[in-house]
């Protein structure tokens, strides 16, 4: 697993041992970021200077990819100690210590945000139905505001988490859905 584009392209990322995380594949991440840059509702301005939240971060690959491609700041949430250790190592390897914040936090019960994020990545364990609870908690605590771009990965056969998606893409057993917060 590696960062696939931007200033840190090719940087190998560490993943925690075991099955506690399910990192987004390089191919799927490349396709997702290509879509963000080239969709009619996307473009370079979407990432440039953005503050992003990588909730259920696992390895931090989505947030680190966003930083590599121009985001200004990324916050990472994970409750698993091994995942947070991997994320910390990946932040150090990418030399993004001053542009990141890593928290032991549950997306359904997050700390209060200082400012809303422009992009929120949600990639929780598939079978746990965590996206609705995370959306409620993140909105309540100010991480998600009107117009925030939300990108959620679910099992391909799961119901859509978005009432009106901008786009959906299937990657093997995964479905990525993108929408703007109302």
For each residue, the residues with C-beta under 8 A, 3 or more apart:
1: 12 13 15 23 25 26 59 61
2: 10 11 12 13 26
3: 6 8 9 10 11 13 61 64 65 68 94
4: 9 26 29 30 33 65
5: 9 30 33 65 68 69
6: 3 9 65 67 68 69 70
7: 68 69
8: 3 11 64 67 68 94
9: 3 4 5 6 68
10: 2 3
11: 2 3 8 64 68 93 94
12: 1 2 93
13: 1 2 3 23 59 60 61 64 86 90 93
14: 59 86 89 90 93
15: 1 21 23 58 59 86
16: 20 21 58 59 80 82 83 85 86
17: 82
18: 82
19: 22
20: 16 80 82 83
21: 15 16 58 59 80 83 86
22: 19 58 123 125 126
23: 1 13 15 58 59 61
24: 28 29 32 61 62 123 153 174
25: 1 28 29 171 172
26: 1 2 4 29 30
27: 30 31 171
28: 24 25 31 32 171 172 174 176
29: 4 24 25 26 32 33 61 62 65
30: 4 5 26 27 33 34
31: 27 28 34 35 169 171
32: 24 28 29 35 36 151 169 176
33: 4 5 29 30 36 37 65 66 69
34: 30 31 37 38
35: 31 32 38 39 42 167 169 178
36: 32 33 39 42 46 47
37: 33 34 42 43 44 46 47 69
38: 34 35 42 43
39: 35 36 42 43 166 167
40:
41: 166
42: 35 36 37 38 39 46
43: 37 38 39 46
44: 37 47 48 70
45: 48
46: 36 37 42 43 50 118 119 149
47: 36 37 44 50 66 69 70 71 119
48: 44 45 70 71
49: 70 71 72
50: 46 47 66 70 71 72 117 118 119
51: 71 72 73 74 75 115 116 117 118 119
52: 62 63 66 67 71 73 74 75 117 118 119 120 121
53: 63 74 75 76 77 117 119 120 121 138 143
54: 57 60 62 63 66 74 75 76 77 121 123
55: 77 107 110 120 121 122 123 124 134 138
56: 77 78 107 122 123 124 125 130 134
57: 54 60 62 63 76 77 78 83 87 102
58: 15 16 21 22 23 61 78 83 86 87 123
59: 1 13 14 15 16 21 23 83 86 87 90
60: 13 54 57 63 64 74 76 86 87 90 91 102
61: 1 3 13 23 24 29 58 64 65 90
62: 24 29 52 54 57 65 66 121 123 151
63: 52 53 54 57 60 66 67 71 74 75 76 100 121
64: 3 8 11 13 60 61 67 68 74 90 91 94 96
65: 3 4 5 6 29 33 61 62 68 69
66: 33 47 50 52 54 62 63 69 70 71 74 119 121
67: 6 8 52 63 64 70 71 73 74 94 96 99 100
68: 3 5 6 7 8 9 11 64 65 94
69: 5 6 7 33 37 47 65 66
70: 6 44 47 48 49 50 66 67
71: 47 48 49 50 51 52 63 66 67 74 119
72: 49 50 51 99
73: 51 52 67 99 100 101
74: 51 52 53 54 60 63 64 66 67 71 96 99 100 101
75: 51 52 53 54 63 100 101 102 103 117
76: 53 54 57 60 63 84 87 91 100 101 102 103
77: 53 54 55 56 57 103 105 106 107 110
78: 56 57 58 83 84 87 102 104 105
79: 104 105 106
80: 16 20 21 83 84
81: 84 85 104
82: 16 17 18 20 85 86
83: 16 20 21 57 58 59 78 80 86 87
84: 76 78 80 81 87 88 102 104
85: 16 81 82 88 89
86: 13 14 15 16 21 58 59 60 82 83 89 90
87: 57 58 59 60 76 78 83 84 90 91 102
88: 84 85 91 92 102
89: 14 85 86 92 93
90: 13 14 59 60 61 64 86 87 93 94
91: 60 64 76 87 88 94 96 97 100 102
92: 88 89 95 97
93: 11 12 13 14 89 90
94: 3 8 11 64 67 68 90 91
95: 92
96: 64 67 74 91 99 100
97: 91 92 100
98:
99: 67 72 73 74 96
100: 63 67 73 74 75 76 91 96 97
101: 73 74 75 76
102: 57 60 75 76 78 84 87 88 91
103: 75 76 77 111
104: 78 79 81 84
105: 77 78 79 109 110 111
106: 77 79 109 110 137
107: 55 56 77 110 122 124 130 133 134 137 138
108: 130 133 134 136 137
109: 105 106 137
110: 55 77 105 106 107 113 137 138 141 143
111: 103 105 141
112: 141 142
113: 110 116 117 141 142 143
114:
115: 51 142
116: 51 113 142 143 144 145 148
117: 50 51 52 53 75 113 120 143 144 148
118: 46 50 51 52 148 149
119: 46 47 50 51 52 53 66 71 148 149 150 151
120: 52 53 55 117 138 143 144 148 149 150 151
121: 52 53 54 55 62 63 66 151 152
122: 55 56 107 130 131 134 135 150 151 152 153 161
123: 22 24 54 55 56 58 62 152 153
124: 55 56 107 128 130 131 134
125: 22 56 128 130
126: 22 154 155 158
127: 155
128: 124 125
129: 132 133
130: 56 107 108 122 124 125 133 134
131: 122 124 134 135 152 154 161
132: 129 135 136 161
133: 107 108 129 130 136 137
134: 55 56 107 108 122 124 130 131 137 138
135: 122 131 132 138 139 144 150 161
136: 108 132 133 139 140
137: 106 107 108 109 110 133 134 140 141
138: 53 55 107 110 120 134 135 141 143 144
139: 135 136 142 143 144 181
140: 136 137
141: 110 111 112 113 137 138
142: 112 113 115 116 139 145
143: 53 110 113 116 117 120 138 139 148
144: 116 117 120 135 138 139 148 150 181
145: 116 142 148 181
146: 181 182
147: 180 181
148: 116 117 118 119 120 143 144 145 180 181
149: 46 118 119 120 178 179 180 181
150: 119 120 122 135 144 162 178 179 180 181
151: 32 62 119 120 121 122 176 177 178
152: 121 122 123 131 161 162 176 177 178
153: 24 122 123 174 175 176
154: 126 131 158 160 161 174 175 177
155: 126 127 158 173 174 175
156: 170 172 173 174 175
157:
158: 126 154 155 161 175
159:
160: 154 165 168 175 177
161: 122 131 132 135 152 154 158 177
162: 150 152 165 177 178 179
163: 179 182
164: 179
165: 160 162 168 177 178 179
166: 39 41 178 179 180
167: 35 39 177 178
168: 160 165 175 176 177 178
169: 31 32 35 175 176
170: 156 174 175 176
171: 25 27 28 31 174 175 176
172: 25 28 156
173: 155 156
174: 24 28 153 154 155 156 170 171
175: 153 154 155 156 158 160 168 169 170 171
176: 28 32 151 152 153 168 169 170 171
177: 151 152 154 160 161 162 165 167 168
178: 35 149 150 151 152 162 165 166 167 168
179: 149 150 162 163 164 165 166
180: 147 148 149 150 166
181: 139 144 145 146 147 148 149 150
182: 146 163
